[in-house]
Each structure stands twice: as structure tokens, then as C-alpha cells.
Amino acid sequence: MQALKAVLFSAVLALVASAADVSGTWSGTLKITGPDGQTQGDTIHLILKQDGGKLTGTAGPTAGEQLPIEKGAVEGDKVTMEVPVPNGAFKFDVAIEGDHLKGEVTLAAGGQTMKAKMDATRAR
């Protein structure tokens, strides 16, 4: 039984150690769908710092226009974070897919909600 526990513990440690580190600079696109159903494109620029499961940094449309990230977390390949804006927040629910962060971004502000699909790649 002890040997089995040791093997399972080692496997868990290996999984935690192999979790992707999202630290770095990421740039990409947002495909935004407005409340009226119309879509438009925009850019996204993220500067991320991961410490274990905690994620901090900044996000915005460009490198020069950044806001602080709050409630950032990384669990396996899942990345979640919030970026507060006046009267609301951007909420990111994305996943690591190779050198891409892909997923959904929701903006809830001023009583309206917009959703966007994000695809960002890590700067080399």
C-alpha cells in the first residue's frame, strides 16, 4: 500500500511540474460579438507572470494600453483572470494550446454583456 501511495504521489508531482508556465508576453486577436449580434475584430496584448497557480500581470489592446489583472489563476491548461474596467470587468476563460492561449473573453459593463473569442500567441 505504501508503494502505491508513493507512486501516486510521484505521478501527481510530475503532473504539477509539467503544467505549462504562461509567464511572458502574448499578443493576438479578439473576435467580438456585440449585444446586437454583430462581430468586429480587435487586438489583445497580455504580459503575464505565473507563480505556481497564481497569475498576475496586465492586459489590454496594445503594449502601451494595459490594465492590471486580478483573480488570475492557472490550473493545468486552464487560465482564468479578470481585468476590471469602469462599471464592469473583462473575464477571461482560456486554455493553453501549444504556444496559443485560446478561449472566451466576456465583458460585462454598464448593464451590457459582450463576448469575444481570443487567440493569442506567446512572443518569442
C-alpha positions in Angstrom: 0.0 0.0 0.0 2.8 2.4 0.8 4.5 1.7 -2.5 1.2 2.5 -4.3 0.9 5.8 -2.4 4.4 6.7 -3.3 3.8 6.0 -7.0 0.6 8.1 -7.0 2.3 10.9 -5.1 5.1 10.9 -7.7 2.6 11.0 -10.5 0.8 13.9 -9.0 4.1 15.8 -8.6 5.0 15.1 -12.2 1.7 16.5 -13.4 2.1 19.6 -11.4 5.6 20.1 -12.6 4.6 19.6 -16.2 1.8 22.2 -16.1 2.6 24.9 -18.6 4.0 28.2 -17.4 2.2 31.0 -19.1 4.6 33.7 -18.0 5.6 36.0 -20.8 4.2 38.3 -23.4 1.2 37.2 -25.5 -0.4 39.0 -28.5 -3.3 38.1 -30.6 -6.8 38.8 -31.7 -10.3 39.1 -30.3 -13.3 38.4 -32.4 -16.0 40.4 -30.5 -19.7 39.7 -30.8 -21.8 42.7 -29.6 -25.2 42.7 -27.9 -26.7 43.2 -31.4 -25.0 40.1 -32.8 -22.6 42.0 -35.0 -18.9 40.9 -34.9 -15.8 43.0 -35.1 -12.1 42.4 -34.6 -9.7 43.8 -32.1 -6.2 43.1 -30.7 -5.1 41.7 -27.3 -1.8 42.1 -25.6 -1.0 40.3 -22.3 2.0 40.5 -20.0 1.7 37.5 -17.6 3.6 36.3 -14.6 2.8 32.9 -13.1 3.8 31.8 -9.7 2.5 28.3 -9.2 -1.2 28.5 -9.7 -1.4 32.3 -9.2 -1.4 34.6 -12.2 -0.6 38.3 -12.2 0.3 40.9 -14.8 -1.5 43.2 -17.2 -3.8 43.0 -20.3 -5.1 45.4 -22.9 -5.4 46.1 -26.6 -1.8 47.1 -27.0 1.5 47.1 -25.1 1.0 50.8 -24.3 -2.5 50.4 -23.1 -2.5 47.9 -20.2 -4.7 47.3 -17.1 -3.8 45.1 -14.0 -5.1 41.6 -13.9 -7.0 40.4 -10.8 -8.1 37.0 -9.7 -5.7 35.3 -12.1 -5.3 31.5 -11.8 -3.7 28.6 -13.8 -5.0 25.1 -13.3 -3.5 22.6 -15.7 -4.1 24.1 -19.1 -7.0 26.3 -17.9 -6.3 30.0 -17.4 -8.8 32.4 -15.8 -8.4 36.1 -14.9 -10.3 39.3 -14.6 -9.4 42.8 -15.7 -11.6 45.5 -14.0 -12.8 48.4 -16.1 -15.1 51.2 -15.1 -18.6 49.8 -14.3 -17.5 46.2 -15.1 -14.8 43.7 -15.9 -13.3 41.6 -18.7 -13.4 37.9 -17.6 -11.0 35.5 -19.4 -11.7 31.8 -19.6 -9.0 30.5 -21.9 -6.8 27.4 -22.3 -3.2 26.8 -23.3 -3.0 25.0 -26.6 0.7 24.7 -27.5 2.0 28.3 -28.0 -1.5 29.7 -28.0 -4.0 31.0 -25.4 -7.4 30.4 -26.8 -10.9 30.8 -25.4 -13.6 33.1 -24.4 -13.5 36.7 -23.0 -16.6 38.2 -21.6 -17.1 41.9 -21.0 -19.8 42.8 -18.6 -20.1 46.6 -18.2 -22.9 49.2 -17.9 -25.6 46.5 -17.9 -24.5 45.0 -21.2 -22.5 41.9 -22.0 -20.3 41.2 -25.0 -18.4 38.0 -25.7 -15.2 37.5 -27.7 -13.1 34.6 -28.9 -9.4 35.1 -28.1 -6.4 33.6 -29.9 -3.0 34.9 -28.7 0.5 33.5 -29.2 3.5 33.9 -27.0 6.1 36.3 -28.1 9.5 34.7 -28.9 
